[in-house]
Amino acid sequence: MDGPVTIGAVLDALEAQYPMLRGTLRDHVTQERRPFIRFFACQEDWSHEPQEAPLPEAIVTGAEPLWVVGAMAGG
């Protein structure tokens, strides 16, 4: 991956490799995260961080995973 490793860059790479995911994790037009999708890095919720924010070094090196989680709602 060229440039800084960010959530946006990871999602770009993921959608390029798996085109069927386009539009499922973020909106086609705005590129904003879908409401029930959450991102976790180093045991912290990164869901509301800007997609351009650099990810922690542990994620970049692969020491820790970047979790993309589909939340559930209901009752």
PyMOL Python script that loads the backbone (N, CA, C, O; Angstrom):
from pymol import cmd

cmd.read_pdbstr("""\
ATOM      1  N   MET A   1       0.854  -1.169   0.000  1.00  0.00           N
ATOM      2  CA  MET A   1       0.000   0.000   0.000  1.00  0.00           C
ATOM      3  C   MET A   1       0.905   1.239   0.000  1.00  0.00           C
ATOM      4  O   MET A   1       1.793   1.362   0.843  1.00  0.00           O
ATOM      5  N   ASP A   2       0.681   2.129  -0.923  1.00  0.00           N
ATOM      6  CA  ASP A   2       1.443   3.377  -0.976  1.00  0.00           C
ATOM      7  C   ASP A   2       0.804   4.416  -0.068  1.00  0.00           C
ATOM      8  O   ASP A   2      -0.419   4.458   0.072  1.00  0.00           O
ATOM      9  N   GLY A   3       1.634   5.255   0.548  1.00  0.00           N
ATOM     10  CA  GLY A   3       1.137   6.313   1.422  1.00  0.00           C
ATOM     11  C   GLY A   3       0.823   5.788   2.802  1.00  0.00           C
ATOM     12  O   GLY A   3       1.110   4.632   3.114  1.00  0.00           O
ATOM     13  N   PRO A   4       0.228   6.641   3.641  1.00  0.00           N
ATOM     14  CA  PRO A   4      -0.071   6.223   5.016  1.00  0.00           C
ATOM     15  C   PRO A   4      -1.164   5.150   5.046  1.00  0.00           C
ATOM     16  O   PRO A   4      -2.043   5.114   4.185  1.00  0.00           O
ATOM     17  N   VAL A   5      -1.090   4.297   6.032  1.00  0.00           N
ATOM     18  CA  VAL A   5      -2.106   3.262   6.201  1.00  0.00           C
ATOM     19  C   VAL A   5      -3.236   3.854   7.032  1.00  0.00           C
ATOM     20  O   VAL A   5      -3.065   4.185   8.205  1.00  0.00           O
ATOM     21  N   THR A   6      -4.388   3.977   6.396  1.00  0.00           N
ATOM     22  CA  THR A   6      -5.574   4.559   7.018  1.00  0.00           C
ATOM     23  C   THR A   6      -6.744   3.608   6.822  1.00  0.00           C
ATOM     24  O   THR A   6      -6.658   2.667   6.034  1.00  0.00           O
ATOM     25  N   ILE A   7      -7.828   3.849   7.530  1.00  0.00           N
ATOM     26  CA  ILE A   7      -9.025   3.034   7.326  1.00  0.00           C
ATOM     27  C   ILE A   7      -9.495   3.179   5.884  1.00  0.00           C
ATOM     28  O   ILE A   7      -9.878   2.194   5.254  1.00  0.00           O
ATOM     29  N   GLY A   8      -9.468   4.395   5.362  1.00  0.00           N
ATOM     30  CA  GLY A   8      -9.883   4.613   3.977  1.00  0.00           C
ATOM     31  C   GLY A   8      -9.030   3.833   2.995  1.00  0.00           C
ATOM     32  O   GLY A   8      -9.556   3.249   2.047  1.00  0.00           O
ATOM     33  N   ALA A   9      -7.709   3.813   3.210  1.00  0.00           N
ATOM     34  CA  ALA A   9      -6.807   3.073   2.318  1.00  0.00           C
ATOM     35  C   ALA A   9      -7.049   1.571   2.428  1.00  0.00           C
ATOM     36  O   ALA A   9      -7.015   0.860   1.424  1.00  0.00           O
ATOM     37  N   VAL A  10      -7.292   1.091   3.630  1.00  0.00           N
ATOM     38  CA  VAL A  10      -7.582  -0.333   3.818  1.00  0.00           C
ATOM     39  C   VAL A  10      -8.880  -0.695   3.106  1.00  0.00           C
ATOM     40  O   VAL A  10      -8.950  -1.720   2.427  1.00  0.00           O
ATOM     41  N   LEU A  11      -9.906   0.136   3.255  1.00  0.00           N
ATOM     42  CA  LEU A  11     -11.182  -0.136   2.588  1.00  0.00           C
ATOM     43  C   LEU A  11     -11.047  -0.058   1.075  1.00  0.00           C
ATOM     44  O   LEU A  11     -11.656  -0.855   0.362  1.00  0.00           O
ATOM     45  N   ASP A  12     -10.257   0.893   0.571  1.00  0.00           N
ATOM     46  CA  ASP A  12     -10.005   0.975  -0.872  1.00  0.00           C
ATOM     47  C   ASP A  12      -9.390  -0.322  -1.387  1.00  0.00           C
ATOM     48  O   ASP A  12      -9.824  -0.865  -2.402  1.00  0.00           O
ATOM     49  N   ALA A  13      -8.372  -0.815  -0.676  1.00  0.00           N
ATOM     50  CA  ALA A  13      -7.693  -2.051  -1.079  1.00  0.00           C
ATOM     51  C   ALA A  13      -8.636  -3.253  -0.977  1.00  0.00           C
ATOM     52  O   ALA A  13      -8.639  -4.122  -1.849  1.00  0.00           O
ATOM     53  N   LEU A  14      -9.430  -3.296   0.087  1.00  0.00           N
ATOM     54  CA  LEU A  14     -10.368  -4.393   0.282  1.00  0.00           C
ATOM     55  C   LEU A  14     -11.417  -4.418  -0.832  1.00  0.00           C
ATOM     56  O   LEU A  14     -11.729  -5.477  -1.376  1.00  0.00           O
ATOM     57  N   GLU A  15     -11.959  -3.240  -1.168  1.00  0.00           N
ATOM     58  CA  GLU A  15     -12.969  -3.161  -2.231  1.00  0.00           C
ATOM     59  C   GLU A  15     -12.374  -3.432  -3.605  1.00  0.00           C
ATOM     60  O   GLU A  15     -13.071  -3.941  -4.483  1.00  0.00           O
ATOM     61  N   ALA A  16     -11.107  -3.106  -3.810  1.00  0.00           N
ATOM     62  CA  ALA A  16     -10.455  -3.406  -5.084  1.00  0.00           C
ATOM     63  C   ALA A  16     -10.276  -4.915  -5.241  1.00  0.00           C
ATOM     64  O   ALA A  16     -10.460  -5.454  -6.332  1.00  0.00           O
ATOM     65  N   GLN A  17      -9.917  -5.591  -4.157  1.00  0.00           N
ATOM     66  CA  GLN A  17      -9.712  -7.033  -4.213  1.00  0.00           C
ATOM     67  C   GLN A  17     -11.030  -7.800  -4.208  1.00  0.00           C
ATOM     68  O   GLN A  17     -11.135  -8.866  -4.816  1.00  0.00           O
ATOM     69  N   TYR A  18     -12.028  -7.261  -3.526  1.00  0.00           N
ATOM     70  CA  TYR A  18     -13.335  -7.910  -3.427  1.00  0.00           C
ATOM     71  C   TYR A  18     -14.418  -6.915  -3.837  1.00  0.00           C
ATOM     72  O   TYR A  18     -15.066  -6.325  -2.973  1.00  0.00           O
ATOM     73  N   PRO A  19     -14.627  -6.718  -5.143  1.00  0.00           N
ATOM     74  CA  PRO A  19     -15.575  -5.693  -5.623  1.00  0.00           C
ATOM     75  C   PRO A  19     -17.007  -5.868  -5.115  1.00  0.00           C
ATOM     76  O   PRO A  19     -17.772  -4.906  -5.060  1.00  0.00           O
ATOM     77  N   MET A  20     -17.365  -7.099  -4.744  1.00  0.00           N
ATOM     78  CA  MET A  20     -18.733  -7.318  -4.253  1.00  0.00           C
ATOM     79  C   MET A  20     -18.990  -6.620  -2.920  1.00  0.00           C
ATOM     80  O   MET A  20     -20.141  -6.496  -2.503  1.00  0.00           O
ATOM     81  N   LEU A  21     -17.929  -6.161  -2.245  1.00  0.00           N
ATOM     82  CA  LEU A  21     -18.085  -5.436  -0.973  1.00  0.00           C
ATOM     83  C   LEU A  21     -18.374  -3.947  -1.158  1.00  0.00           C
ATOM     84  O   LEU A  21     -18.766  -3.268  -0.210  1.00  0.00           O
ATOM     85  N   ARG A  22     -18.180  -3.436  -2.383  1.00  0.00           N
ATOM     86  CA  ARG A  22     -18.434  -2.005  -2.615  1.00  0.00           C
ATOM     87  C   ARG A  22     -19.867  -1.655  -2.246  1.00  0.00           C
ATOM     88  O   ARG A  22     -20.815  -2.291  -2.705  1.00  0.00           O
ATOM     89  N   GLY A  23     -20.006  -0.646  -1.422  1.00  0.00           N
ATOM     90  CA  GLY A  23     -21.324  -0.198  -0.996  1.00  0.00           C
ATOM     91  C   GLY A  23     -21.835  -0.882   0.251  1.00  0.00           C
ATOM     92  O   GLY A  23     -22.850  -0.461   0.806  1.00  0.00           O
ATOM     93  N   THR A  24     -21.162  -1.930   0.712  1.00  0.00           N
ATOM     94  CA  THR A  24     -21.649  -2.615   1.907  1.00  0.00           C
ATOM     95  C   THR A  24     -21.043  -2.038   3.182  1.00  0.00           C
ATOM     96  O   THR A  24     -21.704  -2.008   4.220  1.00  0.00           O
ATOM     97  N   LEU A  25     -19.801  -1.581   3.116  1.00  0.00           N
ATOM     98  CA  LEU A  25     -19.131  -1.023   4.294  1.00  0.00           C
ATOM     99  C   LEU A  25     -19.239   0.490   4.359  1.00  0.00           C
ATOM    100  O   LEU A  25     -19.238   1.076   5.442  1.00  0.00           O
ATOM    101  N   ARG A  26     -19.334   1.123   3.188  1.00  0.00           N
ATOM    102  CA  ARG A  26     -19.477   2.583   3.135  1.00  0.00           C
ATOM    103  C   ARG A  26     -20.317   2.959   1.925  1.00  0.00           C
ATOM    104  O   ARG A  26     -20.414   2.205   0.957  1.00  0.00           O
ATOM    105  N   ASP A  27     -20.910   4.117   1.996  1.00  0.00           N
ATOM    106  CA  ASP A  27     -21.794   4.611   0.948  1.00  0.00           C
ATOM    107  C   ASP A  27     -21.038   4.787  -0.361  1.00  0.00           C
ATOM    108  O   ASP A  27     -19.887   5.224  -0.359  1.00  0.00           O
ATOM    109  N   HIS A  28     -21.681   4.448  -1.490  1.00  0.00           N
ATOM    110  CA  HIS A  28     -21.066   4.575  -2.812  1.00  0.00           C
ATOM    111  C   HIS A  28     -20.637   6.008  -3.118  1.00  0.00           C
ATOM    112  O   HIS A  28     -19.537   6.235  -3.622  1.00  0.00           O
ATOM    113  N   VAL A  29     -21.489   6.958  -2.818  1.00  0.00           N
ATOM    114  CA  VAL A  29     -21.264   8.352  -3.206  1.00  0.00           C
ATOM    115  C   VAL A  29     -20.421   9.105  -2.187  1.00  0.00           C
ATOM    116  O   VAL A  29     -19.404   9.702  -2.541  1.00  0.00           O
ATOM    117  N   THR A  30     -20.831   9.082  -0.935  1.00  0.00           N
ATOM    118  CA  THR A  30     -20.162   9.896   0.088  1.00  0.00           C
ATOM    119  C   THR A  30     -18.927   9.222   0.678  1.00  0.00           C
ATOM    120  O   THR A  30     -18.087   9.887   1.284  1.00  0.00           O
ATOM    121  N   GLN A  31     -18.812   7.923   0.505  1.00  0.00           N
ATOM    122  CA  GLN A  31     -17.724   7.127   1.096  1.00  0.00           C
ATOM    123  C   GLN A  31     -17.769   7.102   2.621  1.00  0.00           C
ATOM    124  O   GLN A  31     -16.802   6.691   3.262  1.00  0.00           O
ATOM    125  N   GLU A  32     -18.879   7.536   3.205  1.00  0.00           N
ATOM    126  CA  GLU A  32     -19.047   7.505   4.663  1.00  0.00           C
ATOM    127  C   GLU A  32     -19.359   6.081   5.112  1.00  0.00           C
ATOM    128  O   GLU A  32     -19.985   5.309   4.385  1.00  0.00           O
ATOM    129  N   ARG A  33     -18.916   5.750   6.311  1.00  0.00           N
ATOM    130  CA  ARG A  33     -19.167   4.445   6.910  1.00  0.00           C
ATOM    131  C   ARG A  33     -20.667   4.213   7.034  1.00  0.00           C
ATOM    132  O   ARG A  33     -21.417   5.121   7.394  1.00  0.00           O
ATOM    133  N   ARG A  34     -21.098   2.991   6.732  1.00  0.00           N
ATOM    134  CA  ARG A  34     -22.507   2.636   6.917  1.00  0.00           C
ATOM    135  C   ARG A  34     -22.821   2.652   8.416  1.00  0.00           C
ATOM    136  O   ARG A  34     -21.937   2.375   9.227  1.00  0.00           O
ATOM    137  N   PRO A  35     -24.062   2.971   8.798  1.00  0.00           N
ATOM    138  CA  PRO A  35     -24.406   3.156  10.209  1.00  0.00           C
ATOM    139  C   PRO A  35     -24.083   1.980  11.130  1.00  0.00           C
ATOM    140  O   PRO A  35     -23.693   2.204  12.276  1.00  0.00           O
ATOM    141  N   PHE A  36     -24.229   0.754  10.679  1.00  0.00           N
ATOM    142  CA  PHE A  36     -24.034  -0.384  11.571  1.00  0.00           C
ATOM    143  C   PHE A  36     -22.686  -1.068  11.385  1.00  0.00           C
ATOM    144  O   PHE A  36     -22.501  -2.202  11.826  1.00  0.00           O
ATOM    145  N   ILE A  37     -21.748  -0.393  10.741  1.00  0.00           N
ATOM    146  CA  ILE A  37     -20.390  -0.910  10.576  1.00  0.00           C
ATOM    147  C   ILE A  37     -19.490  -0.210  11.580  1.00  0.00           C
ATOM    148  O   ILE A  37     -19.546   1.011  11.728  1.00  0.00           O
ATOM    149  N   ARG A  38     -18.660  -0.982  12.269  1.00  0.00           N
ATOM    150  CA  ARG A  38     -17.731  -0.427  13.257  1.00  0.00           C
ATOM    151  C   ARG A  38     -16.317  -0.890  12.940  1.00  0.00           C
ATOM    152  O   ARG A  38     -16.107  -1.998  12.446  1.00  0.00           O
ATOM    153  N   PHE A  39     -15.348  -0.023  13.232  1.00  0.00           N
ATOM    154  CA  PHE A  39     -13.936  -0.326  13.033  1.00  0.00           C
ATOM    155  C   PHE A  39     -13.248  -0.296  14.395  1.00  0.00           C
ATOM    156  O   PHE A  39     -13.438   0.641  15.171  1.00  0.00           O
ATOM    157  N   PHE A  40     -12.451  -1.320  14.680  1.00  0.00           N
ATOM    158  CA  PHE A  40     -11.705  -1.387  15.936  1.00  0.00           C
ATOM    159  C   PHE A  40     -10.232  -1.615  15.636  1.00  0.00           C
ATOM    160  O   PHE A  40      -9.872  -2.512  14.875  1.00  0.00           O
ATOM    161  N   ALA A  41      -9.381  -0.787  16.249  1.00  0.00           N
ATOM    162  CA  ALA A  41      -7.926  -0.894  16.103  1.00  0.00           C
ATOM    163  C   ALA A  41      -7.314  -0.838  17.495  1.00  0.00           C
ATOM    164  O   ALA A  41      -7.575   0.089  18.261  1.00  0.00           O
ATOM    165  N   CYS A  42      -6.499  -1.838  17.814  1.00  0.00           N
ATOM    166  CA  CYS A  42      -5.822  -1.892  19.130  1.00  0.00           C
ATOM    167  C   CYS A  42      -6.822  -1.752  20.276  1.00  0.00           C
ATOM    168  O   CYS A  42      -6.580  -1.014  21.231  1.00  0.00           O
ATOM    169  N   GLN A  43      -7.932  -2.453  20.178  1.00  0.00           N
ATOM    170  CA  GLN A  43      -8.975  -2.502  21.197  1.00  0.00           C
ATOM    171  C   GLN A  43      -9.668  -1.163  21.425  1.00  0.00           C
ATOM    172  O   GLN A  43     -10.270  -0.945  22.476  1.00  0.00           O
ATOM    173  N   GLU A  44      -9.586  -0.271  20.447  1.00  0.00           N
ATOM    174  CA  GLU A  44     -10.278   1.020  20.535  1.00  0.00           C
ATOM    175  C   GLU A  44     -11.230   1.165  19.352  1.00  0.00           C
ATOM    176  O   GLU A  44     -10.944   0.706  18.246  1.00  0.00           O
ATOM    177  N   ASP A  45     -12.364   1.811  19.604  1.00  0.00           N
ATOM    178  CA  ASP A  45     -13.349   2.057  18.555  1.00  0.00           C
ATOM    179  C   ASP A  45     -12.885   3.215  17.672  1.00  0.00           C
ATOM    180  O   ASP A  45     -12.772   4.350  18.135  1.00  0.00           O
ATOM    181  N   TRP A  46     -12.622   2.925  16.418  1.00  0.00           N
ATOM    182  CA  TRP A  46     -12.184   3.934  15.454  1.00  0.00           C
ATOM    183  C   TRP A  46     -13.305   4.310  14.486  1.00  0.00           C
ATOM    184  O   TRP A  46     -13.052   4.943  13.461  1.00  0.00           O
ATOM    185  N   SER A  47     -14.516   3.934  14.799  1.00  0.00           N
ATOM    186  CA  SER A  47     -15.642   4.131  13.890  1.00  0.00           C
ATOM    187  C   SER A  47     -15.906   5.592  13.552  1.00  0.00           C
ATOM    188  O   SER A  47     -16.357   5.899  12.448  1.00  0.00           O
ATOM    189  N   HIS A  48     -15.630   6.498  14.490  1.00  0.00           N
ATOM    190  CA  HIS A  48     -15.933   7.911  14.260  1.00  0.00           C
ATOM    191  C   HIS A  48     -14.683   8.743  13.942  1.00  0.00           C
ATOM    192  O   HIS A  48     -14.756   9.968  13.839  1.00  0.00           O
ATOM    193  N   GLU A  49     -13.543   8.071  13.790  1.00  0.00           N
ATOM    194  CA  GLU A  49     -12.314   8.768  13.387  1.00  0.00           C
ATOM    195  C   GLU A  49     -12.381   9.057  11.888  1.00  0.00           C
ATOM    196  O   GLU A  49     -13.018   8.303  11.153  1.00  0.00           O
ATOM    197  N   PRO A  50     -11.746  10.120  11.421  1.00  0.00           N
ATOM    198  CA  PRO A  50     -11.713  10.373   9.978  1.00  0.00           C
ATOM    199  C   PRO A  50     -11.040   9.204   9.261  1.00  0.00           C
ATOM    200  O   PRO A  50     -10.078   8.629   9.770  1.00  0.00           O
ATOM    201  N   GLN A  51     -11.543   8.860   8.089  1.00  0.00           N
ATOM    202  CA  GLN A  51     -10.972   7.754   7.328  1.00  0.00           C
ATOM    203  C   GLN A  51      -9.522   8.019   6.915  1.00  0.00           C
ATOM    204  O   GLN A  51      -8.803   7.088   6.551  1.00  0.00           O
ATOM    205  N   GLU A  52      -9.088   9.279   6.969  1.00  0.00           N
ATOM    206  CA  GLU A  52      -7.726   9.646   6.579  1.00  0.00           C
ATOM    207  C   GLU A  52      -6.747   9.594   7.753  1.00  0.00           C
ATOM    208  O   GLU A  52      -5.549   9.802   7.560  1.00  0.00           O
ATOM    209  N   ALA A  53      -7.233   9.321   8.961  1.00  0.00           N
ATOM    210  CA  ALA A  53      -6.358   9.274  10.138  1.00  0.00           C
ATOM    211  C   ALA A  53      -5.443   8.048  10.044  1.00  0.00           C
ATOM    212  O   ALA A  53      -5.922   6.941   9.799  1.00  0.00           O
ATOM    213  N   PRO A  54      -4.135   8.235  10.238  1.00  0.00           N
ATOM    214  CA  PRO A  54      -3.219   7.093  10.195  1.00  0.00           C
ATOM    215  C   PRO A  54      -3.534   6.086  11.298  1.00  0.00           C
ATOM    216  O   PRO A  54      -3.802   6.459  12.440  1.00  0.00           O
ATOM    217  N   LEU A  55      -3.496   4.814  10.941  1.00  0.00           N
ATOM    218  CA  LEU A  55      -3.750   3.756  11.907  1.00  0.00           C
ATOM    219  C   LEU A  55      -2.526   3.547  12.803  1.00  0.00           C
ATOM    220  O   LEU A  55      -1.412   3.892  12.410  1.00  0.00           O
ATOM    221  N   PRO A  56      -2.722   2.988  14.001  1.00  0.00           N
ATOM    222  CA  PRO A  56      -1.596   2.731  14.907  1.00  0.00           C
ATOM    223  C   PRO A  56      -0.549   1.806  14.271  1.00  0.00           C
ATOM    224  O   PRO A  56      -0.868   0.990  13.407  1.00  0.00           O
ATOM    225  N   GLU A  57       0.679   1.948  14.707  1.00  0.00           N
ATOM    226  CA  GLU A  57       1.791   1.166  14.163  1.00  0.00           C
ATOM    227  C   GLU A  57       1.557  -0.337  14.287  1.00  0.00           C
ATOM    228  O   GLU A  57       1.956  -1.099  13.406  1.00  0.00           O
ATOM    229  N   ALA A  58       0.919  -0.768  15.366  1.00  0.00           N
ATOM    230  CA  ALA A  58       0.654  -2.201  15.554  1.00  0.00           C
ATOM    231  C   ALA A  58      -0.251  -2.757  14.449  1.00  0.00           C
ATOM    232  O   ALA A  58      -0.132  -3.924  14.078  1.00  0.00           O
ATOM    233  N   ILE A  59      -1.138  -1.937  13.937  1.00  0.00           N
ATOM    234  CA  ILE A  59      -2.004  -2.354  12.826  1.00  0.00           C
ATOM    235  C   ILE A  59      -1.186  -2.390  11.544  1.00  0.00           C
ATOM    236  O   ILE A  59      -1.278  -3.341  10.769  1.00  0.00           O
ATOM    237  N   VAL A  60      -0.390  -1.359  11.324  1.00  0.00           N
ATOM    238  CA  VAL A  60       0.420  -1.243  10.106  1.00  0.00           C
ATOM    239  C   VAL A  60       1.370  -2.432   9.968  1.00  0.00           C
ATOM    240  O   VAL A  60       1.531  -2.976   8.875  1.00  0.00           O
ATOM    241  N   THR A  61       1.997  -2.836  11.073  1.00  0.00           N
ATOM    242  CA  THR A  61       2.967  -3.933  11.024  1.00  0.00           C
ATOM    243  C   THR A  61       2.307  -5.304  11.025  1.00  0.00           C
ATOM    244  O   THR A  61       2.969  -6.306  10.755  1.00  0.00           O
ATOM    245  N   GLY A  62       1.022  -5.363  11.323  1.00  0.00           N
ATOM    246  CA  GLY A  62       0.322  -6.638  11.371  1.00  0.00           C
ATOM    247  C   GLY A  62       0.364  -7.303  12.733  1.00  0.00           C
ATOM    248  O   GLY A  62      -0.098  -8.434  12.883  1.00  0.00           O
ATOM    249  N   ALA A  63       0.910  -6.620  13.726  1.00  0.00           N
ATOM    250  CA  ALA A  63       0.950  -7.176  15.080  1.00  0.00           C
ATOM    251  C   ALA A  63      -0.457  -7.268  15.676  1.00  0.00           C
ATOM    252  O   ALA A  63      -0.736  -8.152  16.487  1.00  0.00           O
ATOM    253  N   GLU A  64      -1.329  -6.364  15.276  1.00  0.00           N
ATOM    254  CA  GLU A  64      -2.726  -6.339  15.720  1.00  0.00           C
ATOM    255  C   GLU A  64      -3.624  -6.293  14.488  1.00  0.00           C
ATOM    256  O   GLU A  64      -3.241  -5.718  13.469  1.00  0.00           O
ATOM    257  N   PRO A  65      -4.820  -6.893  14.567  1.00  0.00           N
ATOM    258  CA  PRO A  65      -5.742  -6.834  13.431  1.00  0.00           C
ATOM    259  C   PRO A  65      -6.567  -5.550  13.440  1.00  0.00           C
ATOM    260  O   PRO A  65      -6.775  -4.939  14.488  1.00  0.00           O
ATOM    261  N   LEU A  66      -7.025  -5.157  12.274  1.00  0.00           N
ATOM    262  CA  LEU A  66      -8.050  -4.118  12.149  1.00  0.00           C
ATOM    263  C   LEU A  66      -9.356  -4.865  12.020  1.00  0.00           C
ATOM    264  O   LEU A  66      -9.574  -5.600  11.057  1.00  0.00           O
ATOM    265  N   TRP A  67     -10.224  -4.675  12.995  1.00  0.00           N
ATOM    266  CA  TRP A  67     -11.508  -5.365  12.997  1.00  0.00           C
ATOM    267  C   TRP A  67     -12.572  -4.511  12.312  1.00  0.00           C
ATOM    268  O   TRP A  67     -12.731  -3.333  12.634  1.00  0.00           O
ATOM    269  N   VAL A  68     -13.289  -5.098  11.381  1.00  0.00           N
ATOM    270  CA  VAL A  68     -14.444  -4.487  10.736  1.00  0.00           C
ATOM    271  C   VAL A  68     -15.626  -5.320  11.159  1.00  0.00           C
ATOM    272  O   VAL A  68     -15.744  -6.486  10.782  1.00  0.00           O
ATOM    273  N   VAL A  69     -16.516  -4.715  11.955  1.00  0.00           N
ATOM    274  CA  VAL A  69     -17.586  -5.471  12.601  1.00  0.00           C
ATOM    275  C   VAL A  69     -18.934  -4.909  12.173  1.00  0.00           C
ATOM    276  O   VAL A  69     -19.145  -3.696  12.178  1.00  0.00           O
ATOM    277  N   GLY A  70     -19.832  -5.794  11.807  1.00  0.00           N
ATOM    278  CA  GLY A  70     -21.206  -5.413  11.531  1.00  0.00           C
ATOM    279  C   GLY A  70     -22.006  -5.497  12.823  1.00  0.00           C
ATOM    280  O   GLY A  70     -22.232  -6.587  13.348  1.00  0.00           O
ATOM    281  N   ALA A  71     -22.432  -4.349  13.335  1.00  0.00           N
ATOM    282  CA  ALA A  71     -23.200  -4.324  14.583  1.00  0.00           C
ATOM    283  C   ALA A  71     -24.616  -4.818  14.332  1.00  0.00           C
ATOM    284  O   ALA A  71     -25.106  -4.801  13.203  1.00  0.00           O
ATOM    285  N   MET A  72     -25.260  -5.256  15.395  1.00  0.00           N
ATOM    286  CA  MET A  72     -26.627  -5.722  15.298  1.00  0.00           C
ATOM    287  C   MET A  72     -27.513  -4.899  16.214  1.00  0.00           C
ATOM    288  O   MET A  72     -27.082  -4.433  17.269  1.00  0.00           O
ATOM    289  N   ALA A  73     -28.744  -4.731  15.798  1.00  0.00           N
ATOM    290  CA  ALA A  73     -29.702  -3.994  16.605  1.00  0.00           C
ATOM    291  C   ALA A  73     -31.016  -4.762  16.626  1.00  0.00           C
ATOM    292  O   ALA A  73     -31.275  -5.606  15.768  1.00  0.00           O
ATOM    293  N   GLY A  74     -31.796  -4.472  17.569  1.00  0.00           N
ATOM    294  CA  GLY A  74     -33.082  -5.131  17.641  1.00  0.00           C
ATOM    295  C   GLY A  74     -33.492  -5.315  19.086  1.00  0.00           C
ATOM    296  O   GLY A  74     -32.817  -4.864  20.012  1.00  0.00           O
ATOM    297  N   GLY A  75     -34.578  -5.967  19.247  1.00  0.00           N
ATOM    298  CA  GLY A  75     -35.004  -6.170  20.612  1.00  0.00           C
ATOM    299  C   GLY A  75     -36.043  -7.219  20.730  1.00  0.00           C
ATOM    300  O   GLY A  75     -36.507  -7.507  21.832  1.00  0.00           O
TER     301      GLY A  75
END
""", "prot")
cmd.dss("prot")
cmd.show_as("cartoon", "prot")
cmd.util.cbc("prot")
cmd.orient("prot")
